[in-house]
């Protein structure tokens, strides 16, 4: 069974619709539009747990509830 892909522009659109997009963080900048080099980037999974993330996973973090490292 082939997994469905979701692209960065599609993710941006969905987050904007729900007023959830703060910024897109790239290795060199924080931006509000999708950088050209990310327009074809696609994911097959979403995870809030870094232990389950891989190269095809969009990893999301909500900073308000992060625990301090021990």
N, C-alpha and C positions, 0 to 999 in steps of 0.2 A: 504494500500500500504506500503510495507516494504522499509525502507530507505537503500541505499547501504552504506556499511562501507568502510572506508579507514584507513589503519594501519599506524603507525609511520614509519616503514621501507619504505612503499610506498610513504609517504609524503617526507621523506628524499631524496629518489631517484628523485622525481619530482623537488624538490628544487635544488638539485645538477645539474640537467640537464639545469636549467635556471640560474645557478650561483647565486642563491639566499640564499643558506644556509650559515649562519654565525656560529651558534652553536646550540646545543640542551641543554636547561637549565633544570636541574633536581633539586630536593630540596637540593642536596649536592654538585653539581658540574656543570661545563660547559664542554660539550664534543662534539666531531665531529662524533662519531659513536653512533648508537642506543644502549642504555644500555639494558642488558638482560631483566630487569623488565618491559621494555617498548615495547618489540617486539610484544606482543599480544594486546597492547592498540589500540583501534580503535575509530573513530569518525564518526558521521553521518552528521555533519554540520561544516561550517567554518564561523567565524564572526570576524569583525573588531570592532564591537560595544559590549562592555561588558554588556550592558543592555539586549542583546538578547542571551547571552551565557548561556549554561547549562552544565551539566556533560558530555554530548555527543558531545560538541562543541569544535573544535580546535579554540582557540582564538589567533589571530595574531596581533602584534603591530609593526608598523614601527616607530622607535624612532625619526627620523629626524623631523617629523611634529607634535610631541606631544605638546600639550598646557600645560602651567604651571597651576597647581591647583590654584583656587582663594579662 
